[in-house]
Amino acid sequence: MPDSTMKRRLNLGCGRDLRPDCMNVDSIASLGPDLVWDLDKTPYPLPGEHFERIFALDVVEHLGDLRSFLEEAHRLLAPGGILEITTPHFSCANSFTDPTHRRHLGYFSFDYFTDGGTHNHYSTARFRIKNRILVFPTGRWIKFFAAWANRHPARYEQRWAWIRPAWFLRFELEKAP
């Protein structure tokens, strides 16, 4: 049974972004998280179906097993809970510059964890993509290009990603039953 005093929001891989409204988890004790834990080790010592929102901001690209991470996040989320993820887009130089990045993701990477995904047989964890967006560096004309790219993400990633790289991706994944 979950502790009724435990916070309902979870900040996984918090780094220096300690959020007072969240239980903060990181593998580096000197950063002062509420829980020191390696996110590649499952299960996490946290109650299932407890958290309303889980943040994984600039985390998933560092993990050894993304599938296990998503399955664990699914276990931890309360019904209808949201997993918010940010990660560099594969076209961003930072995606390849950071030597700790293990994977490079695109607009459709999390379709593998939805009922509508073509290759959704890798996991039983199911999410509904509530929101996803390609984010670009700011500029006077870039907002028009960003709007086009988000309307036509497949065309963007197939033809334009290396000409006009995106900065990062933001996903909101809702726990499906």
Secondary structure, 3 states (H helix, E strand, C coil): CCCCCCCCEEEECCCCCCCCCCEEEECCHHHCCCEECCCCCCCCCCCCCCEEEEEEECCHHHCCCHHHHHHHHHHHEEEEEEEEEEEEECCCHHHHHCCCCCCCECCCHHHHHCCCCCCHHHCCCCEEEEEEEEECCCCCCHHHHHHHHHHCHHHHHHHHCCCCCCCEEEEEEEECC
